[in-house]
Amino acid sequence: MVCDKAVNVASVPQRSPLRYPGGKTWLVPQIRKFLESLDFRPEVFVEPFAGGGIASLTAVMDCYADHAVLCERDPEIANLWKCMLGDAEELARRVENFDATPDNVNAVFADTELSATDAAFRTLLRNRVSRGGILAKGASVMRQGENGHGIASRWYADTLAARIRTIGNYAEQIEFFQGDGVSLVERYEHSEAAAFFIDPPYTAAGKRAGRRLYTYNEIDHDSLFERMARVRGAFMMTYDESPDIVAMARTQGFLLAKVPMKNTHHAVMYELLITSHELRP
């Protein structure tokens, strides 16, 4: 199945404060379609490779699932999620009160005596002002920014604070774990009332993007596919299309669909969706 219409990301609610590389805001319509196509209402929505967490935020905030469970291995991103869910107000105030000048940004990056909230704020700031939102080692801070306005052009303080507070409002419905995403799949694989969204680092079939974009990028994709074949609930996985991935999916009897996305140069590219069941048109 191929969908020919690329989604305008501006038309999709921006619920995560993170500019996550490989983020799936553009895929939200397909995530909604996946959840609407289920013949059950998920008791739990499982996102083992959380990143910016847009799939879980969509599932919970749009009332598709009662509860979401996220997992992230990167300790800096994990700490940010823990702070957003544990004390959103403190973090939101830090964001509102920060003037994103180059000197102030550099001072935050130079500070080594950090509380959990300090560290979460630094992670969010680095994500917002780094090129492409990349947090991996060696990522550089953008200079020109949007319309030549420098690093402050990606620091929408009021908007970011509002997103953090909204996430905090849903804290009772969102559970977060730091660790290995495949272990989280194992925890819920026997639940018939679970729905999974799987968006692992793109390192399969020799892909280099995941290694460049993420600090923690190693994953055994063959084992992940074998694990998903044992899932009793429903799932959607997203991958770059490659013959190896297609072959792995077909070996397990998974269903395939292609959806278009626009890259940073506005060229349309196709991404592969792998699902446990046929998506409704």
Salt bridges, closest charged atoms under 4 A:
ASP62 OD1 - ARG15 NH2 2.74
ASP62 OD2 - ARG32 NE 3.14
ASP66 OD1 - ARG41 NH2 2.72
GLU76 OE1 - ARG126 NH1 3.71
GLU89 OE2 - ARG93 NH1 3.41
GLU89 OE1 - ARG165 NE 2.78
GLU96 OE2 - ARG165 NH1 2.85
ASP118 OD1 - ARG94 NH1 2.57
GLU146 OE2 - ARG154 NH1 3.16
GLU175 OE1 - HIS67 NE2 3.16
GLU186 OE1 - ARG227 NH2 3.91
GLU189 OE2 - HIS190 NE2 3.37
GLU189 OE1 - ARG227 NH1 2.74
GLU192 OE2 - ARG232 NH2 2.53
ASP199 OD1 - LYS24 NZ 3.37
GLU241 OE1 - LYS258 NZ 3.84
GLU271 OE2 - LYS24 NZ 3.63
